[in-house]
Amino acid sequence: MMDVPEVRQFILHWGEMGSQWGVNRSVAQLHALLYLSNRPSHAEEICERLGLARSNVSNGLKELQSYGIVRRVHVEGDRRDHFVAETDLWDMLMKITAERKRREIDPTIQLLGELAESLDGRKDIPVHVRERIGRMHEFIGTLGNWYVDVRRLPKTTLVKLMKLGSRVARLLPGSGKTSS
């Protein structure tokens, strides 16, 4: 598979994109390799294909498993652990989003709530600071609640909404044309 230039290009690009999204480059490359593979791969095979150290691959596999987008499988007649990636793109997106919310958004909501409560009524803090932290808490909290609501929708409904794009605004009362 690695002798196909487009496969190598995809894996390299996925690694670059991963680093833009805050994911270690080798973890993203590992994910890309498993995503494109049509059979389970063991760690030594992954090391050889990507030219990565065994410790890098082990840590990457743990990280991808924690997101739920790679899972360990057993291959009959082979005692080594093998790994496969989630190939349903929607399921992959939802798993990544859920994990990022848990790791990044939820702690931010928690901290902003604590800060807003701590600043409430204090006269030694500028009013604009209290207001901005309070608004940020409300905004991020609303975003988190919106995610939970949307997550409950059936996949088919979510896909239809996504394909509607900005045309969904026509369904909302009072949503005339917006200026760009």
Buried (B, 14 or more C-beta within 10 A) or exposed (E): EEEEEEBBEBBBEBBEEBBEEEBBBBBBBBBBBBBBBEEBBBBEBBBEBBEBEEEBBBBBBEBBEEBBBBBEEEEEEEEEEBBBBBEEEEEBBBBBBBBBBEEEBEEBBEEBBEBBEEBEEEEEEEEEEBEEBBEBBBEBBEEBEEBEEEEEEEEEEBEEEEEEEEEEEEEEEEEEEEEE
